[in-house]
């Protein structure tokens, strides 16, 4: 459990650092970095001041059941929400959600489309649509991105070499 907490904390720090990185450098540096390990997706949400609890209630009612179902089926390994520990007026996000999934093509399949899952979980589709409209009306900014794990034991340690080349001997 301690290792999972440590991995989550490290992932959160890396995710925050990713936000500061320039997009062109990111795109160039990560080519060829498909490691075949669990995939990490990070989503940052900014809400209107004082409306965070309202956003959380709508998220819990209309989005969390989808994530819980996907976790139960093994399509998603974990979906963890974080908030800043302290109030900071300059904070660019109110919530960060880190979702971990098995490597592409290596985990269980859901056996239905996302739309079919939504209709299964929310038979009153009009209520679901109203809830999602409300959640997005309460979302001022949503930034999302994927993280790629870096194997620091590789030689050379580099973001520029694709992983299909043999490692150099020291």
Secondary structure by P-SEA (a helix, b strand, c coil): caaaaaaaaaaaaaaaaaaaccaaaaaaaccccccccbbbbbbbbbccccaaaaaaaaaacccaaaaaaaaaaccccbbbbbccccccccccccbbbbbbbccccccccccccaaaaaaaaccaaaaaaaaaaaaaaaccbbbbbbbbbbcccccccccccccccccccc
